[in-house]
Amino acid sequence: MVDRDTLYEQYEEAVLALLMEQVADAEGEELLQQNRSLQADPAAAVPAETEKRCLDVLRRQSRKTRRQRTARRSLRIAARIAAALVSLLVLYAIAFAASETVRVHTLNFLIREYDVGTQFLFPGDESAEESEEFASHILSIAEETVPEGFRHVSSEDNPLISMFCFENAEDEQITVKYVNLEDISGKIIIDTENAEVIRQTISGQEVMIVYKDYAPGSAQPDTMYQIVWICKEQQYWIAVEGSNVALEELLPLVESLIV
């Protein structure tokens, strides 16, 4: 059974709680009345300039908080991307060290395409000698397989590129360009600006066909075909260009050079 002292303590606590609740209600009602009076009093209104400054401060603080939150999120994303890139680089380094195919593909040629052209980059081997024998082989094949009526009119042979030009009586031209990738370190740019570019496989070799149709009366030929490919096994880059020559006439020459 609860003793008398405990009952008195509980009674006093209950009376105090009721008293505090009544005081809070009274003070709350008084504050509400003051708020209504201030809202109804035009003289107590907050000046527009002060309100504007307060809102500006709140907006600046809000933007600052959002920027800090965005920066933290961006840093977390950047850290994850960096970790993924490092993992990829490590995997690539392992593959590069372990696989001869990866090394050959990486070091011997890179292809970059831009709006104005396609650029072939070759690291090359500065100690290698120019392959004159293979260039002569290319010329002999071209002489045998160019379309009827074309004859060999000029050649250009330098440390970077071997080029053989053929013409017919109608001034149509075919040019064969050959580069030994083991002999050079440099780049070759193919003009693909405003051109139709097609990639297809001919005799098992992937080639890039670039077709340009020039405006009549210009200094350029009416049409130009460029058929370009890279043979990774023999390490050479080759291009067949035809000025005002149909693609069907160029394809037999291309097939013979691929074989």
C-alpha positions as CSV (number, residue, x, y, z in Angstrom):
1,M,0.0,0.0,0.0
2,V,1.3,3.5,-0.9
3,D,2.3,5.5,2.1
4,R,1.0,9.0,2.9
5,D,4.3,10.8,2.0
6,T,4.4,9.3,-1.5
7,L,0.8,10.3,-2.1
8,Y,1.5,13.9,-1.1
9,E,4.5,14.0,-3.4
10,Q,2.4,12.8,-6.3
11,Y,-0.3,15.3,-5.5
12,E,2.2,18.2,-5.4
13,E,3.7,17.1,-8.7
14,A,0.2,16.9,-10.3
15,V,-0.8,20.3,-9.0
16,L,2.5,21.8,-10.3
17,A,2.0,20.3,-13.7
18,L,-1.5,21.7,-13.9
19,L,-0.3,25.1,-12.8
20,M,2.5,25.2,-15.4
21,E,0.1,24.1,-18.1
22,Q,-2.3,27.0,-17.2
23,V,0.6,29.4,-17.2
24,A,1.8,28.2,-20.7
25,D,-1.8,28.5,-22.0
26,A,-2.1,32.0,-20.7
27,E,1.3,33.1,-22.0
28,G,0.6,31.4,-25.4
29,E,-2.7,33.2,-25.7
30,E,-1.0,36.5,-24.8
31,L,1.7,36.0,-27.5
32,L,-1.0,35.1,-30.1
33,Q,-2.9,38.3,-29.2
34,Q,0.3,40.3,-29.6
35,N,1.0,38.7,-32.9
36,R,-2.5,39.5,-34.1
37,S,-2.1,43.1,-33.0
38,L,1.3,43.5,-34.7
39,Q,-0.1,42.0,-37.9
40,A,-3.1,44.4,-37.8
41,D,-0.8,47.4,-37.0
42,P,0.6,49.0,-40.2
43,A,3.3,50.8,-38.2
44,A,4.7,47.4,-37.0
45,A,5.1,46.0,-40.6
46,V,8.6,45.0,-41.6
47,P,10.1,47.4,-44.1
48,A,10.3,46.0,-47.7
49,E,14.0,46.7,-47.9
50,T,14.7,44.8,-44.6
51,E,12.5,41.9,-45.8
52,K,14.4,41.8,-49.1
53,R,17.8,41.8,-47.4
54,C,16.7,39.0,-45.1
55,L,15.4,36.9,-48.1
56,D,18.7,37.6,-49.9
57,V,20.7,36.3,-46.9
58,L,18.5,33.2,-46.7
59,R,18.9,32.5,-50.5
60,R,22.7,33.0,-50.3
61,Q,23.0,30.6,-47.4
62,S,20.7,28.1,-49.2
63,R,22.9,28.2,-52.3
64,K,26.1,27.9,-50.3
65,T,24.6,24.8,-48.6
66,R,23.6,23.3,-51.9
67,R,27.1,24.0,-53.4
68,Q,28.8,22.3,-50.5
69,R,26.5,19.3,-50.8
70,T,27.1,19.1,-54.5
71,A,30.8,19.4,-54.1
72,R,30.9,16.6,-51.6
73,R,28.8,14.4,-53.9
74,S,31.1,15.3,-56.9
75,L,34.2,14.4,-54.9
76,R,32.7,11.0,-54.0
77,I,31.8,10.3,-57.6
78,A,35.3,11.5,-58.8
79,A,36.9,9.2,-56.3
80,R,34.9,6.2,-57.5
81,I,35.8,7.0,-61.2
82,A,39.4,7.4,-60.3
83,A,39.4,4.0,-58.6
84,A,37.7,2.4,-61.6
85,L,40.3,4.0,-64.0
86,V,43.2,2.9,-61.9
87,S,41.8,-0.7,-61.9
88,L,41.4,-0.5,-65.7
89,L,44.9,0.8,-66.1
90,V,46.3,-2.0,-64.0
91,L,44.4,-4.6,-66.0
92,Y,45.6,-3.0,-69.2
93,A,49.2,-2.9,-68.0
94,I,49.0,-6.6,-67.1
95,A,47.5,-7.4,-70.6
96,F,50.1,-5.2,-72.3
97,A,52.9,-7.0,-70.5
98,A,51.5,-10.5,-71.0
99,S,50.1,-10.3,-74.6
100,E,52.1,-9.7,-77.7
101,T,49.0,-9.0,-79.6
102,V,48.0,-6.2,-77.3
103,R,51.5,-4.7,-77.6
104,V,51.4,-4.9,-81.4
105,H,48.0,-3.3,-81.7
106,T,48.9,-0.6,-79.2
107,L,52.3,0.4,-80.4
108,N,52.0,-0.1,-84.1
109,F,49.0,2.0,-85.0
110,L,46.3,4.2,-83.5
111,I,43.5,5.6,-85.5
112,R,41.8,8.9,-84.6
113,E,38.8,10.3,-86.4
114,Y,38.0,14.0,-86.5
115,D,35.4,16.2,-88.3
116,V,38.0,17.1,-91.0
117,G,40.0,13.9,-91.4
118,T,41.1,10.5,-90.2
119,Q,44.6,10.5,-88.7
120,F,46.7,7.3,-88.5
121,L,49.5,7.5,-85.9
122,F,52.5,5.1,-86.1
123,P,55.2,4.9,-83.4
124,G,57.5,3.1,-85.8
125,D,61.1,1.8,-85.3
126,E,63.7,4.4,-86.1
127,S,66.4,1.7,-86.4
128,A,64.6,-0.2,-89.1
129,E,65.6,0.2,-92.8
130,E,63.2,1.1,-95.5
131,S,61.6,-1.9,-97.3
132,E,62.4,-1.1,-100.9
133,E,61.8,-4.7,-102.0
134,F,58.2,-4.7,-100.7
135,A,57.6,-1.3,-102.3
136,S,58.8,-2.7,-105.7
137,H,56.5,-5.7,-105.2
138,I,53.5,-3.3,-104.6
139,L,54.4,-1.5,-107.9
140,S,54.6,-4.7,-109.9
141,I,51.2,-5.8,-108.6
142,A,49.7,-2.4,-109.4
143,E,51.1,-2.4,-112.9
144,E,49.5,-5.7,-113.6
145,T,46.0,-5.0,-112.1
146,V,45.2,-1.4,-112.8
147,P,42.2,-0.9,-115.2
148,E,42.9,-1.2,-118.9
149,G,44.2,2.0,-120.4
150,F,46.1,3.2,-117.3
151,R,49.9,3.4,-117.4
152,H,52.5,4.1,-114.8
153,V,53.6,7.8,-115.1
154,S,55.5,8.6,-112.0
155,S,56.8,7.4,-108.6
156,E,57.8,9.0,-105.4
157,D,60.0,7.2,-102.9
158,N,61.2,8.7,-99.6
159,P,61.8,7.5,-96.1
160,L,58.1,8.2,-95.2
161,I,56.0,6.9,-98.1
162,S,56.2,5.2,-101.5
163,M,53.7,6.5,-104.1
164,F,52.9,5.3,-107.6
165,C,50.8,7.3,-110.0
166,F,48.8,5.9,-113.0
167,E,46.9,7.8,-115.7
168,N,44.9,7.1,-118.8
169,A,44.1,9.1,-122.0
170,E,41.1,10.8,-120.3
171,D,43.4,12.2,-117.5
172,E,41.8,9.9,-115.0
173,Q,44.3,9.1,-112.2
174,I,44.9,6.2,-109.8
175,T,47.5,6.6,-107.0
176,V,48.8,3.8,-104.8
177,K,50.5,4.8,-101.6
178,Y,52.4,2.5,-99.4
179,V,54.0,3.0,-95.9
180,N,56.1,0.4,-94.1
181,L,55.0,0.8,-90.5
182,E,58.3,-0.6,-89.1
183,D,60.3,2.1,-90.9
184,I,58.6,5.3,-89.8
185,S,57.4,7.3,-86.8
186,G,54.8,9.8,-87.7
187,K,51.2,10.4,-88.8
188,I,49.1,10.3,-92.0
189,I,45.9,12.3,-92.3
190,I,43.1,11.1,-94.7
191,D,40.8,13.9,-95.8
192,T,37.3,12.8,-94.7
193,E,35.7,16.2,-94.4
194,N,32.3,16.3,-96.0
195,A,32.9,12.8,-97.3
196,E,31.0,9.6,-97.2
197,V,33.0,7.1,-95.1
198,I,32.2,3.3,-95.3
199,R,34.0,0.5,-93.5
200,Q,33.8,-2.9,-95.1
201,T,35.7,-6.2,-95.4
202,I,37.4,-7.1,-98.7
203,S,39.2,-10.5,-99.0
204,G,39.2,-10.7,-95.2
205,Q,40.8,-7.3,-94.7
206,E,38.9,-4.4,-93.1
207,V,39.2,-1.3,-95.3
208,M,37.9,2.3,-95.1
209,I,36.3,3.7,-98.2
210,V,36.1,7.5,-98.5
211,Y,34.1,9.0,-101.2
212,K,34.0,12.7,-102.1
213,D,31.9,14.4,-104.8
214,Y,33.2,17.8,-105.7
215,A,31.2,20.7,-107.2
216,P,31.5,21.1,-111.0
217,G,34.0,23.7,-112.0
218,S,36.2,23.4,-108.9
219,A,39.9,22.8,-109.1
220,Q,39.3,19.3,-107.7
221,P,38.3,16.2,-109.7
222,D,34.6,15.5,-110.0
223,T,34.8,12.4,-107.8
224,M,37.5,10.9,-105.5
225,Y,37.6,7.5,-103.9
226,Q,40.2,6.6,-101.3
227,I,40.4,3.0,-100.1
228,V,42.7,2.7,-97.0
229,W,43.7,-0.2,-94.8
230,I,46.4,-1.3,-92.4
231,C,47.8,-4.8,-92.5
232,K,48.9,-5.6,-89.0
233,E,50.6,-8.9,-89.9
234,Q,53.0,-7.5,-92.5
235,Q,53.1,-4.1,-90.8
236,Y,52.1,-1.8,-93.7
237,W,49.6,0.9,-94.4
238,I,48.3,1.2,-98.0
239,A,45.9,3.5,-99.8
240,V,44.4,3.4,-103.3
241,E,43.0,6.7,-104.6
242,G,41.0,7.1,-107.8
243,S,40.3,10.5,-109.4
244,N,37.2,10.3,-111.6
245,V,37.5,6.5,-111.5
246,A,34.5,4.3,-110.5
247,L,34.8,2.2,-107.3
248,E,34.1,-0.9,-109.3
249,E,37.3,-0.3,-111.4
250,L,39.4,0.2,-108.2
251,L,38.2,-2.9,-106.3
252,P,40.2,-5.5,-108.4
253,L,43.4,-3.5,-107.7
254,V,42.6,-3.3,-104.0
255,E,41.9,-7.1,-103.9
256,S,45.2,-7.9,-105.6
257,L,47.1,-5.6,-103.2
258,I,45.4,-7.2,-100.1
259,V,46.3,-10.7,-101.3
